[in-house]
Amino acid sequence: MSRFDNKQITDDDIGSCIDHIYDEIVSIIDACACETVPQTRKGFYRFWWDESLNLLKEAAVKANNIWIAAGKPKQGEIFVNRTFYAYNIVGKYAKDRNY
């Protein structure tokens, strides 16, 4: 005969039961998420991104690295050639236009 037959249920028994049910629910939700939710980083599916934006991004990264190596000048040729902002503007434009 179990202790539940005599209705001798303690607060610890109830807490353990609730914890077990909670753990089972979380486990099921986690398993479902793993099966159905894509595991990609934010912005992975950028359908509007194309090769021209890849080239612009490469140029922006290179220009930005040169700008940093030069001590982040606020004026001059290195500052002017820095295409980081142009890359952002074009990227946002393409995204907004569903390019």
C-alpha positions as CSV (number, residue, x, y, z in Angstrom):
1,M,0.0,0.0,0.0
2,S,1.4,3.4,-0.9
3,R,1.4,6.5,1.2
4,F,-1.1,8.1,-1.2
5,D,-3.7,5.5,-0.5
6,N,-4.1,6.9,3.0
7,K,-4.0,10.5,1.6
8,Q,-0.8,11.2,3.5
9,I,0.5,13.6,0.8
10,T,3.0,16.2,2.1
11,D,4.0,19.6,0.7
12,D,7.2,18.0,-0.5
13,D,5.3,15.4,-2.4
14,I,3.2,18.1,-4.2
15,G,6.3,20.2,-4.9
16,S,8.1,17.2,-6.4
17,C,5.1,16.4,-8.5
18,I,4.8,19.9,-9.8
19,D,8.6,20.0,-10.5
20,H,8.4,16.7,-12.4
21,I,5.4,17.9,-14.6
22,Y,7.2,21.3,-15.2
23,D,10.4,19.5,-16.3
24,E,8.4,17.2,-18.6
25,I,6.6,20.2,-20.2
26,V,9.9,22.1,-20.7
27,S,11.5,19.0,-22.2
28,I,8.7,18.6,-24.7
29,I,8.7,22.2,-25.7
30,D,12.5,22.2,-26.2
31,A,12.3,19.0,-28.3
32,C,9.6,20.6,-30.5
33,A,11.6,23.8,-30.9
34,C,14.7,21.8,-31.9
35,E,12.7,20.0,-34.6
36,T,10.8,23.0,-36.0
37,V,12.7,26.3,-35.4
38,P,15.6,27.0,-37.7
39,Q,19.0,27.3,-35.9
40,T,20.4,30.3,-37.7
41,R,21.6,33.7,-36.6
42,K,19.5,36.8,-36.9
43,G,19.5,38.2,-40.4
44,F,20.6,34.9,-42.0
45,Y,17.8,34.9,-44.6
46,R,18.6,38.2,-46.3
47,F,16.9,37.5,-49.6
48,W,17.7,41.1,-50.7
49,W,21.5,40.6,-50.4
50,D,23.4,40.1,-53.6
51,E,26.9,40.0,-54.9
52,S,27.2,43.7,-55.4
53,L,26.5,44.2,-51.7
54,N,29.1,41.5,-50.9
55,L,31.7,43.5,-52.8
56,L,30.6,46.7,-51.1
57,K,30.8,45.1,-47.7
58,E,34.4,43.8,-48.4
59,A,35.4,47.3,-49.4
60,A,33.8,48.8,-46.4
61,V,35.5,46.4,-44.0
62,K,38.9,47.0,-45.7
63,A,38.5,50.8,-45.6
64,N,37.3,50.6,-41.9
65,N,40.3,48.5,-40.9
66,I,42.7,51.0,-42.6
67,W,40.9,53.9,-40.8
68,I,41.3,52.1,-37.4
69,A,45.0,51.3,-38.1
70,A,45.5,55.0,-38.9
71,G,44.2,56.0,-35.5
72,K,40.6,56.8,-36.6
73,P,41.2,60.2,-38.1
74,K,38.3,62.6,-38.3
75,Q,39.4,64.2,-41.6
76,G,41.6,63.5,-44.6
77,E,41.8,61.0,-47.4
78,I,41.5,57.9,-45.1
79,F,38.4,59.3,-43.5
80,V,36.9,60.2,-46.8
81,N,37.7,56.8,-48.4
82,R,36.1,55.0,-45.5
83,T,33.0,53.4,-47.1
84,F,31.5,52.0,-44.0
85,Y,28.6,54.4,-43.9
86,A,28.0,54.1,-47.7
87,Y,27.8,50.3,-47.2
88,N,25.1,50.8,-44.4
89,I,23.1,53.2,-46.5
90,V,23.1,51.0,-49.6
91,G,22.3,47.9,-47.5
92,K,19.4,49.5,-45.8
93,Y,18.1,50.9,-49.1
94,A,18.3,47.5,-50.7
95,K,16.5,45.9,-47.7
96,D,13.8,48.6,-47.6
97,R,13.2,48.2,-51.4
98,N,13.2,44.4,-51.2
99,Y,16.0,44.4,-53.7
